[in-house]
């Protein structure tokens, strides 16, 4: 569709704002559009973490995207190298599906700990 001219790309100016019919750019140009797709996935995903966290913590972040040795997606929805930091990324369906796994990973040990505590309390009560 791109080669046929049915889809256009504009990369020569930074977007400034949305308009009623499309986009306006910093160079003053406008573009009428039925649909706007931002393809911003270029570069190393970890650079964003370095800007938000710090260079030191950001440099500990493992690669995000691509496949690991087991054929699983690297970095997203799993340990990424910094304690208590998780990377939720991808499309909405992926995030909704995997957010449950991540929540269980963090929540299940707390539930297990709570169940063990209740068991110990019940055992103590039965000895009274």
SULKAZI-V79057 format. One record per residue. N is the residue number from 1. RES is the residue in three letters. PSI is psi in whole degrees, -180 to 180 (* if undefined). D_LAST is the distance of its C-alpha to the last C-alpha in Angstrom with 1 decimal. Layout:
BEGIN
n->{N & N}
res->{RES & RES}
psi->{PSI & PSI}
d_last->{D_LAST & D_LAST}
END
This chain:
BEGIN
n->{1 & 2 & 3 & 4 & 5 & 6 & 7 & 8 & 9 & 10 & 11 & 12 & 13 & 14 & 15 & 16 & 17 & 18 & 19 & 20 & 21 & 22 & 23 & 24 & 25 & 26 & 27 & 28 & 29 & 30 & 31 & 32 & 33 & 34 & 35 & 36 & 37 & 38 & 39 & 40 & 41 & 42 & 43 & 44 & 45 & 46 & 47 & 48 & 49 & 50 & 51 & 52 & 53 & 54 & 55 & 56 & 57 & 58 & 59 & 60 & 61 & 62 & 63 & 64 & 65 & 66 & 67 & 68 & 69 & 70 & 71 & 72 & 73 & 74 & 75 & 76 & 77 & 78 & 79 & 80 & 81 & 82 & 83 & 84 & 85 & 86 & 87 & 88 & 89 & 90 & 91 & 92 & 93 & 94 & 95 & 96 & 97 & 98 & 99 & 100 & 101 & 102 & 103 & 104 & 105 & 106 & 107 & 108 & 109 & 110 & 111 & 112 & 113 & 114 & 115 & 116 & 117 & 118 & 119 & 120 & 121 & 122 & 123 & 124 & 125 & 126 & 127 & 128}
res->{UNK & UNK & UNK & UNK & UNK & UNK & UNK & UNK & UNK & UNK & UNK & UNK & UNK & UNK & UNK & UNK & UNK & UNK & UNK & UNK & UNK & UNK & UNK & UNK & UNK & UNK & UNK & UNK & UNK & UNK & UNK & UNK & UNK & UNK & UNK & UNK & UNK & UNK & UNK & UNK & UNK & UNK & UNK & UNK & UNK & UNK & UNK & UNK & UNK & UNK & UNK & UNK & UNK & UNK & UNK & UNK & UNK & UNK & UNK & UNK & UNK & UNK & UNK & UNK & UNK & UNK & UNK & UNK & UNK & UNK & UNK & UNK & UNK & UNK & UNK & UNK & UNK & UNK & UNK & UNK & UNK & UNK & UNK & UNK & UNK & UNK & UNK & UNK & UNK & UNK & UNK & UNK & UNK & UNK & UNK & UNK & UNK & UNK & UNK & UNK & UNK & UNK & UNK & UNK & UNK & UNK & UNK & UNK & UNK & UNK & UNK & UNK & UNK & UNK & UNK & UNK & UNK & UNK & UNK & UNK & UNK & UNK & UNK & UNK & UNK & UNK & UNK & UNK}
psi->{-33 & -48 & -29 & -5 & 10 & -22 & 134 & 153 & 142 & 118 & 6 & 1 & 151 & 139 & 137 & -46 & 163 & 150 & 176 & -24 & 0 & -120 & 152 & 140 & 162 & -27 & 4 & -13 & 159 & 162 & 119 & 137 & 139 & -28 & 138 & 125 & 123 & 115 & 83 & 14 & 18 & 145 & -175 & 121 & -30 & -19 & -37 & -39 & -38 & -37 & -38 & -46 & -71 & 163 & -40 & -53 & -41 & -31 & -14 & -15 & 129 & 162 & 142 & 137 & 172 & 177 & 145 & -174 & -22 & 4 & 14 & 152 & 129 & 143 & -42 & 132 & 28 & 178 & 128 & 15 & -10 & 127 & 135 & 21 & 127 & 146 & 110 & 118 & 166 & -169 & 171 & -42 & -42 & -44 & -42 & -43 & -51 & -19 & -31 & -43 & -42 & -42 & -42 & -36 & -39 & -35 & -36 & -44 & -34 & -43 & -45 & -44 & -43 & -43 & -42 & -42 & -44 & -39 & -44 & -43 & -44 & -39 & -39 & -41 & -38 & -20 & -14 & *}
d_last->{77.7 & 78.1 & 81.3 & 82.7 & 82.2 & 79.8 & 77.0 & 77.8 & 76.2 & 76.7 & 75.8 & 78.5 & 76.8 & 73.3 & 72.2 & 72.3 & 71.2 & 70.9 & 73.8 & 74.2 & 76.0 & 74.4 & 74.1 & 76.0 & 76.2 & 76.7 & 80.3 & 81.1 & 81.3 & 79.5 & 78.4 & 78.1 & 75.2 & 73.5 & 70.5 & 69.4 & 67.4 & 66.2 & 66.3 & 64.7 & 62.9 & 65.4 & 64.4 & 61.2 & 58.1 & 56.5 & 59.2 & 57.4 & 54.2 & 56.2 & 57.6 & 54.3 & 52.1 & 54.4 & 56.6 & 54.0 & 51.1 & 53.5 & 55.0 & 51.5 & 51.5 & 52.2 & 55.0 & 54.5 & 56.2 & 57.9 & 56.2 & 54.2 & 54.6 & 52.5 & 54.6 & 51.9 & 52.8 & 52.3 & 50.5 & 49.8 & 46.2 & 44.9 & 44.4 & 47.7 & 47.2 & 45.7 & 41.9 & 40.7 & 44.2 & 45.0 & 48.4 & 48.6 & 52.2 & 54.5 & 55.4 & 53.2 & 52.3 & 51.2 & 49.2 & 47.4 & 46.6 & 45.4 & 43.6 & 40.8 & 40.5 & 40.5 & 37.8 & 35.6 & 36.2 & 34.9 & 32.3 & 30.7 & 29.2 & 27.5 & 26.1 & 25.0 & 23.3 & 21.5 & 20.4 & 19.0 & 17.1 & 15.6 & 14.7 & 12.9 & 11.0 & 10.2 & 9.1 & 6.8 & 5.3 & 5.5 & 3.8 & 0.0}
END
